[in-house]
Amino acid sequence: MTTTTDHLRNTLDGRWRDVKNEARAQLAREEFRPHYTPNTAIARSKAFEQMKILAQHGAAQDGFKKEHGGTGDVGAAVTMIETLAMSDLSLMVKAGVQWGLFGGAIENLGTERHHDAYVRPLIDLDLLGCFAMTETGHGSDVQALETTATFDPATDEFVVHSPTPSSRKDYIGGAAETATVAVVFAQLITAGPGEEPQGHGVHCLFVPLRDENGDDLPGVTTSDCQYKGGLPGVDNGRIMFDQVRIPRENLLNKYADVAADGTYTSPIENPSRRFFTMLGTLIRGRVTVGGSAAAAARVALDIATRYALQRRQFSAPKSEEEVLIMDYLAHQRRLFPLIAKSYALQFAQNELVAKLHELQTTDNPDAEEQRELESRAAGLKAANTWHATRAIQEAREACGGAGYLAENRLISLKADTDVFTTFEGDNHVLTQLVAKELLTAYADDIKGMSPVEWVRFAAEFAGERVIKRTAAQTIMQTILDTRQDNEEEGSLFNRGTQVKMFEDREDYLLATVARRLQSKSKETSEFDAFNAVQDHVLHAASAHIDRIILEAFVAGISSCENDEARELLEQVCDLYALSVIEEDKAWFIEHRYLSTERSKAVTRGINERCRTLRPHARTMVDGFGVPEELLGAAMLGHPQAGSNEESASNPSKA
């Protein structure tokens, strides 16, 4: 018999639910049980052994094209790596680096000579690589990387070099121990016949790091980042290059090539567009990081909810039995809005993965759709990872002292996901990227307009210009047609009213930030103009992200095939929408989208939804689909496997 929980899980899992179910079954094995292992040597060894098991079962093949030895199912590849986060974040990161970043660079930036030589071995772990992009001096600003790759026509080689201390490749997963090769991002410098050396921007090259004994090759110096805030199973390291020579053929040359005489050619003439085209092909990593953080948050919320349904504190009047902490409104308010947001984010992630799959499995992806995908991936990565940081911390606190014990897993989830707000781009930088993409919609329209024309444009057309829906247009239009624009408290539960409030906030913020930018750009430089309104820019982007998440939730509900599960999802969606409005209540009041009385009604509405959802607390988190074997919390009767008691009893070995 199919239960409400089954329907919730199937709806939330989305298009690749079969992949998730297969991954859950695999991860339920003893070898993948959650463990707390602060000893880096043990943790690294365990993560690598787990990767070997995954490779033996063909877990990496979905991420590569059929002609290269894979299945070409991009959505399945992303889904599988995200699901690993429920078991061990170190394993997820190791798999993501090997098959997603390193393998993705070979597949997407290389050509047939690289595919034939490297793809099958890296799928099978016979070739272990790392992704050497970030440097000590430059992380988010990839275009300014300092490592150089200078072509020497006399020997038909590139010379890879780290010219400054700040050009050291830093925090590179796999570089400390396991990786024998790296895909290295460096400034490409060439000189054709009779030409002066010329820089062509950042390109990617295949560079061997270690010999068969694991020793650094001549000119290569690797070192270990040692202890980090989390992820003990990931051997992050640093790399310096001292005039390291590699064959010309090691340039991953899909988007640019260098002839034997040093002549540089590229099918994309514009250097900036070439650079962003290359980076755009590697977007899978950003999508995976966000989804994996969200998966970890769901595990933490599942643990905290189950604990709250068994833990009692304080006696109620005229009762000898203490009260379940989940029965306190304050506790419901701590956890339920975060559970609701987890549902919302997963529906948005499902849409993102589907769009990624569509564009990466077509021969000629649409350029505008690709830019929109990159913007959405940036926004949802920020939203997912910030949510994980907040949700896991709240889950830890909600479990009191028990939540601080390693055996209850929450501290490892917290430590391991903390860096996800930095992985694949700093979240504030990514949020600005979202805003910049949205503002380009205005750029072509406002050029040459007089102030009167701009005001008229902003008032009449701007809102329509920027709304690009994630969900089916007909679904959203039907919902908007049902909106209730009145002060009645019940109208806040009307989906059309909620959607309209989200849209109005986004439209207003984008229109006004565009107007401010136009005004300030007449007085100062473009940088100073943008910098002066940066807070406004971030707010506008966040409003846009909130809106596409809500729309994805609405579309997700429509896909649910069971009436009872759909009704529960409707209530969870109410809680998400009202929680977002409450968090930005000051803005809504300041701009007269909420009266003070209606603002109070938002708070009452959240309390009401918490009360109605209380009987469904366990059902909601069961809908996340976290296997019992992966909870790993002793306080729930799920002791962690491989908890490394020796290290716990002997700190000198940890």
FITITOR-308401 format. One record per residue (C-alpha): residue number from 1; y, x, z. Coordinates in Angstrom, 2 decimals. Layout:
FITITOR-308401
    n        Y        X        Z
  NUM        Y        X        Z
...
This chain:
FITITOR-308401
    n        Y        X        Z
    1     0.00     0.00     0.00
    2     3.42     1.35    -1.00
    3     5.81     1.32     1.98
    4     9.59     1.18     2.18
    5     9.51     4.89     2.99
    6     7.54     5.58    -0.19
    7    10.10     3.70    -2.26
    8    12.97     5.57    -0.60
    9    11.31     8.92    -1.22
   10    10.45     8.13    -4.83
   11    13.99     6.96    -5.52
   12    15.54     9.97    -3.82
   13    13.17    12.41    -5.56
   14    14.29    11.14    -8.96
   15    13.06    12.30   -12.34
   16    11.07    15.30   -11.14
   17     9.33    13.54    -8.25
   18     5.91    14.70    -9.48
   19     7.08    18.32    -9.30
   20     8.31    17.77    -5.74
   21     5.04    16.15    -4.71
   22     3.05    19.02    -6.20
   23     5.29    21.54    -4.41
   24     4.93    19.65    -1.13
   25     1.16    19.79    -1.42
   26     1.27    23.52    -2.11
   27     3.69    24.23     0.73
   28     1.58    22.25     3.21
   29    -0.97    25.10     3.11
   30    -1.23    27.36     6.13
   31     0.32    30.32     4.26
   32     3.62    28.46     3.83
   33     4.08    27.02     7.32
   34     7.55    27.70     8.78
   35     7.73    30.83    10.90
   36    10.30    32.64    12.96
   37     9.95    36.34    12.18
   38    13.01    38.44    13.06
   39    11.09    41.63    12.30
   40    12.36    42.39     8.80
   41     9.29    44.39     7.76
   42     6.97    41.51     8.62
   43     9.29    38.88     7.17
   44     9.72    40.76     3.89
   45     6.00    41.31     3.54
   46     5.27    37.64     4.22
   47     7.84    36.41     1.67
   48     6.40    38.70    -0.99
   49     2.83    37.60    -0.29
   50     3.93    33.98    -0.57
   51     5.58    34.73    -3.92
   52     2.31    36.19    -5.19
   53     0.51    32.97    -4.29
   54     3.14    30.94    -6.12
   55     2.87    33.19    -9.17
   56    -0.91    32.83    -9.23
   57    -0.48    29.07    -9.35
   58     1.97    29.25   -12.26
   59     5.01    28.20   -10.21
   60     7.44    30.27   -12.29
   61     6.43    29.16   -15.76
   62     8.63    26.05   -15.96
   63    11.77    28.19   -16.01
   64    10.97    29.95   -19.28
   65    10.65    28.79   -22.87
   66     7.25    28.09   -24.38
   67     7.60    30.91   -26.87
   68     8.13    33.33   -23.97
   69     5.09    32.23   -21.97
   70     6.54    29.32   -20.01
   71     6.71    25.52   -20.31
   72    10.45    25.14   -20.92
   73    10.94    22.52   -18.20
   74    14.25    23.67   -16.72
   75    14.60    20.67   -14.40
   76    11.15    21.28   -12.95
   77    11.94    24.97   -12.36
   78    15.09    24.17   -10.39
   79    13.33    21.41    -8.45
   80    10.46    23.70    -7.46
   81    12.72    26.44    -6.09
   82    14.86    23.89    -4.21
   83    11.73    22.50    -2.55
   84    10.77    25.97    -1.32
   85    13.76    25.72     1.02
   86    11.78    23.26     3.13
   87     9.30    26.05     3.87
   88    11.27    29.30     4.12
   89    14.77    30.07     2.85
   90    13.81    33.73     2.40
   91    11.04    32.69     0.04
   92    13.44    30.42    -1.83
   93    15.98    33.23    -2.26
   94    13.34    35.78    -3.32
   95    11.94    33.36    -5.90
   96    15.43    32.44    -7.04
   97    16.40    36.08    -7.57
   98    13.19    37.09    -9.37
   99    12.64    34.06   -11.61
  100    16.06    32.43   -11.63
  101    18.70    35.19   -11.69
  102    16.82    38.26   -12.94
  103    14.49    36.30   -15.19
  104    17.29    33.98   -16.29
  105    19.43    36.92   -17.38
  106    16.58    38.37   -19.46
  107    15.84    35.00   -21.04
  108    19.40    33.80   -21.65
  109    21.28    37.03   -22.35
  110    18.51    39.04   -24.00
  111    16.92    38.77   -27.42
  112    13.38    38.95   -28.78
  113    12.89    42.63   -27.94
  114    13.63    41.89   -24.28
  115    11.65    38.65   -24.19
  116     8.54    40.30   -25.63
  117     8.69    43.25   -23.25
  118     9.76    41.68   -19.98
  119     9.37    37.90   -19.61
  120     5.59    37.63   -19.14
  121     5.48    40.57   -16.69
  122     8.34    39.18   -14.58
  123     6.68    35.73   -14.45
  124     3.49    37.36   -13.15
  125     5.38    39.70   -10.75
  126     4.18    42.74   -12.66
  127     7.87    43.52   -13.19
  128    10.07    43.12   -10.12
  129    13.79    42.94   -10.68
  130    17.14    42.23    -9.09
  131    20.49    40.83   -10.21
  132    23.19    43.46    -9.79
  133    26.49    41.69   -10.24
  134    28.46    41.66    -6.98
  135    30.29    44.84    -5.95
  136    31.87    45.90    -2.69
  137    35.32    45.40    -4.17
  138    34.67    42.37    -6.35
  139    32.56    39.30    -5.73
  140    34.15    36.14    -7.08
  141    36.30    38.02    -9.62
  142    33.45    39.15   -11.86
  143    35.75    40.05   -14.76
  144    37.22    42.85   -12.62
  145    33.92    44.61   -11.84
  146    34.32    48.40   -11.85
  147    30.84    49.66   -12.83
  148    30.98    51.07   -16.36
  149    28.48    51.32   -19.19
  150    29.82    53.79   -21.76
  151    28.02    54.26   -25.06
  152    27.21    57.82   -26.13
  153    26.45    57.85   -29.89
  154    25.23    61.45   -29.69
  155    22.16    60.38   -27.73
  156    22.08    56.66   -28.61
  157    22.36    55.81   -24.91
  158    24.56    53.95   -22.48
  159    25.80    55.87   -19.45
  160    25.93    53.58   -16.41
  161    28.27    54.82   -13.70
  162    29.83    53.78   -10.39
  163    33.31    55.37   -10.61
  164    34.63    54.36    -7.17
  165    33.25    53.54    -3.71
  166    34.26    49.91    -4.26
  167    32.14    49.77    -7.43
  168    28.93    49.97    -5.39
  169    26.62    47.05    -6.12
  170    26.39    45.27    -2.79
  171    24.21    42.64    -1.07
  172    21.76    42.68    -3.99
  173    18.54    40.77    -3.19
  174    15.50    42.96    -3.87
  175    17.47    46.19    -4.24
  176    16.47    47.61    -0.85
  177    12.72    47.80    -1.49
  178    10.93    45.67    -4.04
  179    12.94    45.77    -7.28
  180    11.97    48.45    -9.76
  181    14.60    47.40   -12.31
  182    17.94    45.62   -12.31
  183    20.03    43.59   -14.70
  184    23.38    45.29   -14.17
  185    26.76    43.77   -14.98
  186    29.22    46.44   -16.08
  187    32.35    47.02   -18.14
  188    31.12    47.90   -21.63
  189    32.98    50.80   -23.28
  190    32.34    51.89   -26.86
  191    34.04    53.81   -29.66
  192    33.23    53.15   -33.30
  193    33.59    55.88   -35.96
  194    37.10    57.32   -35.75
  195    38.11    54.99   -32.91
  196    39.29    55.60   -29.38
  197    37.02    54.34   -26.57
  198    37.63    50.65   -25.99
  199    36.59    48.27   -23.23
  200    34.93    45.01   -24.21
  201    34.65    43.35   -20.82
  202    31.65    42.72   -18.60
  203    28.21    42.79   -20.21
  204    24.66    42.88   -18.85
  205    22.18    45.76   -19.21
  206    18.57    46.36   -18.18
  207    18.52    49.42   -15.90
  208    15.38    50.95   -14.27
  209    15.88    51.80   -10.59
  210    12.62    53.23    -9.22
  211     9.56    55.10   -10.39
  212     5.93    54.06    -9.87
  213     6.01    55.53    -6.34
  214     9.02    53.44    -5.35
  215    11.40    56.41    -5.33
  216    14.91    56.17    -6.79
  217    15.20    57.45   -10.33
  218    17.62    60.33   -11.08
  219    21.22    59.20   -10.71
  220    20.27    56.01    -8.85
  221    20.93    55.70    -5.13
  222    19.70    52.58    -3.35
  223    20.16    51.72     0.32
  224    19.21    48.91     2.66
  225    21.67    46.32     4.04
  226    19.34    46.10     7.06
  227    19.89    43.22     9.48
  228    21.87    40.19     8.32
  229    22.81    36.90     9.94
  230    19.60    35.39     8.54
  231    17.14    35.62     5.64
  232    15.09    38.46     7.16
  233    12.53    38.18     4.37
  234    15.06    39.15     1.69
  235    15.49    42.90     1.17
  236    19.19    42.97     0.32
  237    20.39    46.39    -0.72
  238    23.10    48.47    -2.37
  239    23.06    50.47    -5.58
  240    25.19    53.35    -6.83
  241    24.90    54.87   -10.30
  242    25.76    58.46   -11.12
  243    25.82    58.88   -14.92
  244    22.52    57.05   -15.38
  245    21.39    57.06   -19.01
  246    19.50    54.16   -20.57
  247    18.53    53.43   -24.21
  248    20.96    51.45   -26.37
  249    18.29    48.75   -26.70
  250    18.64    47.99   -22.99
  251    21.86    46.08   -23.63
  252    21.03    42.36   -23.31
  253    22.51    41.61   -26.69
  254    22.43    37.89   -27.37
  255    26.23    37.62   -27.31
  256    27.24    41.17   -28.23
  257    25.64    44.28   -29.69
  258    26.43    47.94   -30.25
  259    25.27    49.80   -33.36
  260    24.01    53.39   -33.34
  261    27.43    54.63   -34.45
  262    29.17    52.83   -31.56
  263    30.44    49.85   -33.53
  264    30.76    46.78   -31.30
  265    30.07    43.31   -32.70
  266    29.93    39.83   -31.19
  267    29.53    36.32   -32.61
  268    32.26    35.26   -30.15
  269    35.54    36.99   -30.97
  270    37.57    35.88   -27.96
  271    36.68    38.22   -25.03
  272    37.43    35.61   -22.37
  273    35.37    32.92   -24.08
  274    32.55    35.43   -24.60
  275    32.53    36.30   -20.91
  276    32.46    32.69   -19.75
  277    29.81    31.80   -22.31
  278    27.57    34.53   -20.89
  279    28.15    33.41   -17.31
  280    27.66    29.78   -18.29
  281    24.07    30.48   -19.32
  282    23.36    31.67   -15.76
  283    24.52    28.46   -14.10
  284    21.00    27.61   -12.95
  285    21.40    29.84    -9.91
  286    24.47    27.95    -8.71
  287    22.67    24.62    -9.12
  288    19.65    25.90    -7.22
  289    21.64    27.31    -4.30
  290    23.36    23.99    -3.68
  291    20.16    21.99    -3.91
  292    18.29    24.38    -1.62
  293    20.98    24.22     1.07
  294    20.81    20.43     0.94
  295    17.02    20.54     1.31
  296    17.36    22.68     4.44
  297    19.91    20.22     5.84
  298    17.44    17.36     5.35
  299    14.78    19.28     7.29
  300    17.22    19.83    10.18
  301    18.31    16.19    10.24
  302    14.68    15.07    10.17
  303    13.90    17.26    13.20
  304    16.98    16.11    15.13
  305    16.33    12.44    14.39
  306    12.71    12.61    15.49
  307    13.78    14.39    18.66
  308    16.38    11.70    19.39
  309    13.67     9.05    19.06
  310    11.62    10.65    21.85
  311    14.20    12.27    24.15
  312    15.61    10.17    26.99
  313    18.69    10.73    29.14
  314    20.30     8.57    31.87
  315    19.07     5.21    33.09
  316    20.56     1.96    31.91
  317    21.75    -0.51    34.59
  318    18.90    -2.53    36.09
  319    16.34    -0.41    34.32
  320    14.03     2.22    35.71
  321    13.48     3.82    32.32
  322    15.95     6.31    30.87
  323    17.61     5.53    27.55
  324    16.53     7.06    24.24
  325    19.42     9.25    23.12
  326    19.24     7.66    19.66
  327    20.26     4.36    21.28
  328    23.68     5.78    22.15
  329    26.32     4.99    19.54
  330    27.77     8.47    19.95
  331    24.43     9.99    18.92
  332    24.06     7.65    15.98
  333    27.55     8.65    14.88
  334    26.57    12.32    15.07
  335    23.53    12.00    12.85
  336    23.66     8.87    10.69
  337    26.74     9.77     8.58
  338    25.16    13.17     7.88
  339    21.90    11.49     6.86
  340    23.91     9.19     4.60
  341    25.68    12.14     3.02
  342    22.33    13.85     2.47
  343    21.20    10.83     0.47
  344    24.45    10.80    -1.49
  345    24.30    14.50    -2.28
  346    20.68    14.33    -3.39
  347    21.44    11.58    -5.90
  348    24.33    13.69    -7.21
  349    22.09    16.76    -7.37
  350    19.51    14.77    -9.35
  351    22.12    13.93   -11.98
  352    23.31    17.54   -12.08
  353    19.78    18.89   -12.61
  354    19.15    16.32   -15.34
  355    22.33    17.37   -17.17
  356    21.43    21.05   -16.75
  357    17.99    20.36   -18.19
  358    19.48    18.48   -21.12
  359    21.94    21.21   -22.06
  360    19.58    24.14   -21.54
  361    16.78    22.59   -23.60
  362    18.91    21.77   -26.62
  363    19.59    24.21   -29.44
  364    23.29    23.39   -29.76
  365    24.79    22.30   -26.43
  366    28.15    20.59   -26.64
  367    30.91    22.96   -25.45
  368    32.84    20.27   -23.56
  369    29.69    19.02   -21.82
  370    28.87    22.62   -20.88
  371    32.30    23.05   -19.26
  372    31.89    19.79   -17.38
  373    28.45    20.91   -16.19
  374    29.87    24.19   -14.90
  375    32.65    22.35   -13.08
  376    30.26    19.85   -11.53
  377    27.83    22.59   -10.53
  378    30.66    24.45    -8.79
  379    31.82    21.33    -6.96
  380    28.38    20.22    -5.83
  381    27.40    23.72    -4.78
  382    30.42    23.75    -2.46
  383    29.75    20.22    -1.21
  384    26.04    20.84    -0.61
  385    26.43    24.15     1.20
  386    29.34    23.02     3.39
  387    27.31    19.94     4.25
  388    24.31    22.09     5.18
  389    26.42    24.25     7.49
  390    27.83    21.20     9.25
  391    24.63    19.14     9.34
  392    22.39    21.90    10.66
  393    24.90    22.81    13.37
  394    25.17    19.17    14.42
  395    21.40    18.82    14.41
  396    21.10    21.91    16.61
  397    23.64    20.57    19.11
  398    22.05    17.12    19.04
  399    18.81    18.69    20.31
  400    20.52    20.39    23.26
  401    18.91    23.49    24.66
  402    15.68    22.76    22.83
  403    17.53    23.14    19.56
  404    18.43    26.70    20.49
  405    14.80    27.81    20.83
  406    13.36    29.66    17.87
  407    10.14    27.64    18.12
  408    12.08    24.52    17.13
  409    13.26    26.03    13.84
  410    16.87    24.87    13.84
  411    18.39    28.28    14.58
  412    16.54    29.86    11.67
  413    17.70    27.07     9.33
  414    21.24    27.62    10.57
  415    21.09    31.40    10.19
  416    19.39    31.37     6.80
  417    21.76    28.84     5.19
  418    25.00    30.24     6.58
  419    25.48    32.62     3.65
  420    24.90    29.85     1.11
  421    28.60    29.00     1.32
  422    29.15    32.48    -0.16
  423    26.18    32.72    -2.55
  424    27.04    32.09    -6.21
  425    30.76    32.06    -5.46
  426    32.98    31.43    -2.44
  427    33.28    27.69    -1.90
  428    37.09    27.64    -1.93
  429    37.13    29.54    -5.22
  430    34.57    27.14    -6.69
  431    36.58    24.13    -5.54
  432    39.63    25.55    -7.29
  433    37.52    25.95   -10.42
  434    36.84    22.20   -10.29
  435    40.55    21.45   -10.03
  436    41.46    23.78   -12.87
  437    38.93    22.09   -15.15
  438    40.33    18.68   -14.25
  439    43.91    19.80   -14.78
  440    43.18    21.03   -18.29
  441    42.86    17.34   -19.15
  442    46.59    17.12   -18.51
  443    47.61    20.37   -20.17
  444    47.42    19.21   -23.77
  445    49.03    15.87   -22.99
  446    52.08    17.03   -21.04
  447    53.26    19.88   -23.28
  448    56.78    19.21   -24.49
  449    57.22    15.99   -22.54
  450    60.56    15.19   -21.00
  451    60.56    14.35   -17.26
  452    60.86    10.66   -18.10
  453    57.95    10.85   -20.52
  454    55.82    12.74   -17.99
  455    56.45    10.20   -15.23
  456    55.55     7.39   -17.62
  457    52.42     9.27   -18.70
  458    51.36     9.93   -15.11
  459    51.88     6.31   -14.17
  460    50.18     4.73   -17.17
  461    47.60     7.11   -18.56
  462    46.69     9.89   -16.17
  463    44.10     7.93   -14.22
  464    42.26     6.81   -17.33
  465    42.40    10.34   -18.72
  466    40.55    12.03   -15.89
  467    37.84     9.54   -14.95
  468    34.64    10.85   -16.51
  469    31.79     9.00   -14.95
  470    28.51    10.49   -13.88
  471    26.72     7.15   -13.74
  472    26.29     4.47   -16.38
  473    29.65     3.00   -17.33
  474    28.35    -0.56   -17.18
  475    27.09    -0.19   -13.60
  476    30.43     1.09   -12.37
  477    32.45    -1.50   -14.28
  478    30.37    -4.32   -12.82
  479    30.94    -2.94    -9.33
  480    34.68    -2.55    -9.87
  481    34.88    -6.13   -11.13
  482    33.56    -7.31    -7.76
  483    36.13    -5.50    -5.66
  484    37.94    -7.38    -2.92
  485    41.53    -6.24    -2.56
  486    42.35    -7.84     0.75
  487    42.75    -6.99     4.40
  488    39.60    -8.74     5.53
  489    37.37    -6.40     7.47
  490    34.29    -7.34     5.45
  491    35.93    -6.20     2.23
  492    35.40    -2.59     3.33
  493    31.69    -3.19     2.79
  494    32.41    -4.26    -0.77
  495    31.26    -1.53    -3.13
  496    33.97    -2.22    -5.68
  497    36.63    -1.79    -3.00
  498    35.09     1.51    -1.87
  499    34.84     2.89    -5.42
  500    38.42     1.85    -6.17
  501    39.69     3.64    -3.05
  502    37.86     6.83    -4.09
  503    39.21     6.58    -7.63
  504    42.78     5.80    -6.56
  505    42.84     8.82    -4.25
  506    41.53    11.13    -6.98
  507    43.96     9.76    -9.59
  508    46.96    10.05    -7.30
  509    46.15    13.57    -6.12
  510    45.52    14.87    -9.64
  511    48.61    13.24   -11.09
  512    50.85    14.54    -8.33
  513    49.45    18.06    -8.33
  514    49.94    18.19   -12.10
  515    53.52    17.01   -11.66
  516    54.19    19.59    -8.96
  517    52.68    22.36   -11.08
  518    54.81    21.40   -14.05
  519    57.93    21.36   -11.91
  520    57.25    24.68   -10.18
  521    56.16    26.47   -13.35
  522    59.74    26.09   -14.63
  523    61.04    27.95   -11.57
  524    58.46    30.72   -11.08
  525    55.37    32.40   -12.54
  526    52.20    30.44   -13.22
  527    50.42    32.24   -10.38
  528    53.16    31.52    -7.86
  529    53.32    27.91    -9.01
  530    49.59    27.45    -8.53
  531    49.59    29.34    -5.23
  532    52.40    27.16    -3.87
  533    50.34    23.99    -4.29
  534    46.91    25.42    -3.49
  535    46.25    23.04    -0.61
  536    47.08    20.12    -2.88
  537    44.77    21.55    -5.58
  538    41.84    21.83    -3.18
  539    42.39    18.30    -1.90
  540    42.43    16.92    -5.44
  541    39.20    18.70    -6.33
  542    37.50    17.51    -3.15
  543    38.52    13.94    -3.93
  544    36.97    14.28    -7.38
  545    33.73    15.65    -5.94
  546    33.56    12.80    -3.42
  547    33.99    10.28    -6.23
  548    31.21    11.64    -8.44
  549    28.89    11.78    -5.40
  550    29.59     8.13    -4.61
  551    28.99     7.13    -8.23
  552    25.69     9.01    -8.23
  553    24.66     7.16    -5.06
  554    25.48     3.83    -6.71
  555    23.42     4.75    -9.78
  556    20.58     5.94    -7.55
  557    20.46     2.59    -5.74
  558    20.19     0.77    -9.07
  559    17.08     2.80    -9.89
  560    15.24     1.67    -6.74
  561    12.43    -0.76    -7.58
  562    11.93    -2.31    -4.13
  563    14.26    -4.93    -2.66
  564    13.85    -3.84     0.97
  565    14.41    -0.17     0.17
  566    17.37    -1.04    -2.05
  567    19.00    -3.06     0.73
  568    18.57    -0.14     3.12
  569    20.11     2.23     0.56
  570    23.07    -0.15     0.18
  571    23.75     0.11     3.91
  572    23.36     3.91     3.88
  573    25.81     4.04     0.96
  574    28.31     1.98     2.96
  575    28.07     4.51     5.75
  576    28.66     7.40     3.34
  577    31.67     5.76     1.70
  578    33.34     4.69     4.95
  579    32.71     8.10     6.55
  580    34.51     9.84     3.68
  581    37.43     7.42     3.99
  582    37.56     7.96     7.77
  583    37.63    11.75     7.39
  584    40.67    11.48     5.11
  585    42.17     8.50     6.90
  586    45.50    10.24     7.42
  587    46.00    10.56     3.65
  588    45.08     6.94     2.97
  589    47.55     5.76     5.64
  590    50.34     8.14     4.57
  591    50.07     6.91     0.98
  592    49.72     3.26     2.01
  593    46.23     2.74     0.72
  594    45.27     1.71     4.26
  595    47.28    -0.23     6.80
  596    46.92     0.84    10.43
  597    44.86    -2.26    11.18
  598    42.63    -1.74     8.17
  599    42.25     1.88     9.22
  600    40.85     0.71    12.53
  601    38.52    -1.56    10.58
  602    37.06     1.50     8.85
  603    36.02     2.88    12.24
  604    34.60    -0.47    13.28
  605    32.74    -0.65     9.98
  606    31.10     2.71    10.57
  607    30.04     1.64    14.05
  608    28.61    -1.58    12.62
  609    26.59     0.28    10.00
  610    25.28     2.68    12.64
  611    24.05    -0.29    14.68
  612    22.36    -1.97    11.71
  613    20.72     1.28    10.65
  614    19.46     2.18    14.14
  615    16.07     0.40    13.70
  616    15.58     2.33    10.45
  617    16.36     5.82    11.79
  618    12.84     7.17    11.32
  619    12.46     5.47     7.94
  620    15.65     7.08     6.67
  621    14.54    10.62     7.44
  622    10.96     9.96     6.35
  623    12.52     9.10     3.00
  624    13.57    12.76     2.73
  625     9.92    13.58     2.10
  626     9.67    16.61     4.37
  627     5.93    17.25     4.89
  628     4.79    17.13     8.50
  629     3.46    20.67     8.11
  630     6.97    21.96     7.26
  631     8.85    20.58    10.25
  632     7.82    23.57    12.37
  633     9.34    22.27    15.63
  634     7.24    22.72    18.76
  635     9.21    20.04    20.62
  636     7.85    17.52    18.11
  637     4.29    18.82    18.33
  638     4.67    20.95    15.20
  639     4.41    24.58    16.40
  640     5.56    27.19    13.93
  641     2.91    29.24    12.22
  642     3.15    33.00    12.48
  643     5.83    32.93    15.15
  644     5.32    36.63    15.74
  645     4.65    36.44    19.46
  646     4.24    40.21    19.63
  647     7.84    40.73    18.51
  648     9.02    38.04    20.90
  649     7.34    39.72    23.85
  650     8.32    43.22    22.80
  651    11.94    43.25    21.55
  652    11.67    46.92    20.60
  653     9.35    45.89    17.76
  654    11.67    43.17    16.47
